[in-house]
Amino acid sequence: MKYGAIIAAVIAVLLIAAIAYFALQPPAAPMPTASPSPPTTPTPTQTPTATPQMRYTVIIATGGVGGVYYYYGGVIAGILKNFTNIDASSIQTAASIDNLLLIRDKTDPGRGLYYCGTVLPDSAYLAYTGQHDKFKDKPAPIAILWAMYPNYLHIVTRSDSGVKTIYDLKGKRVSTGAPGSGTEVEALLLLQVLGIDPAKDFAKWERLGAAESANALRDGAIDAYFWSGGLPTSSVVELAAALKQRGVSLVLIEVPDEVATQFFAKFPGLASKSVIPKTIYGTDKDVQTLAFWNMFVCHKDMPEDLAYQITKTVFDHLDILQKSIAAAKDTNLQNALLYYGGTIPYHPGALRYYREKGVLK
């Protein structure tokens, strides 16, 4: 997907997206490669929750190893596998756009096979409305089950890179995230605000995932990289430790007020201003950045009872998710309906559960 195409599409739709947000390749995607096993949940002693009439298979598309998506999706799969009769599993992917392609192209209702995924709001909106290059002819048929947690945009560098401010990225070797990822979309939007064209203005433009970017920065192959994820992200934690052993410090680059203001004016409703505390990665100060709320989505044609069961089971066992994933502290009933009333609908099965809990009238 080309930089210009992404920007043109986003500019065309974000004003509509803002209203919705504040109101509350082609053919088939390649199957992801095999990945290390994500974290598992404890073997339960409780009786499984009510089960559908047939045994469904649910595959949760996540992200790259080292990113929160990968572990979050793995724990969700473990909860479903342990507490229901759903044949649940998770897979490593290139994140948001990859996940949306899998939901669209690999779901097979006739076999009882449904894909779900962790996605960023910008990618989800563009795919759902057909504004993204890979979804122009066939939009993503998705429905939201819940809002997950905010992603924080990380601009990561090292103390000896020569990158001191966001403006110093020009002329450097920079990774903007894996192709087709929400990180890449967000990075390109911010660079567009800065007037930086990565194809022309970077000494070297890389498109690497979370772990790959961290390794490249550690080894001095790049000067900085973008990453959009929860706090903390394990690959960044590991990078900070590795750099410290080499006598170098991990540095996070701030998104200053003037840049944030320009971003909000150009892309209203897409993000908010937030802070990555210095205690998260051991940086020397708190760092201002942009935050984007993630969604957990499934195919819109998933049976209502199945969507209900997934939602109920996860929220009935939030303690497991929150103990396993620090970012999941923001996954709760109060935040679940953040996008309700927006352009992308919630699944009727999820809404049934929220009505039962009294958070939706």
Buried (B, 14 or more C-beta within 10 A) or exposed (E): BEBEBBBEBBBEBBEBBBEBBEEEEEEEBEEBEEBEEBBEBEEBEEEBBEBBEEEBBBBBBBBBBBBBBBBBBBBBBBBBBBBBBBBBBBBBBBBBBBBBBBBBBBBEEEEBBBBBBBBBBBBBBBBBBBBBBBBEEEBBBBBBBBBBBBBBBBBBBBBBBEBEEBEBBBEBBBBBBBBBBBBBBBBBBBBBBBEBBBEEBBEEBBBBBBBBBBBBBBEEBBBBBBBBBBBBBBBBBBBBEBBEEEEBBBBBBBBEEEBBEBBBEBBBBBBEBBBBEEEBBEBEEBBBBBBBBBBBBBBBEBBBBBBBBBBBBBBBBBEBBBEBBBBBBBBBBEBBBBBBEBBBBBBBBBBBBBEEEEBBE
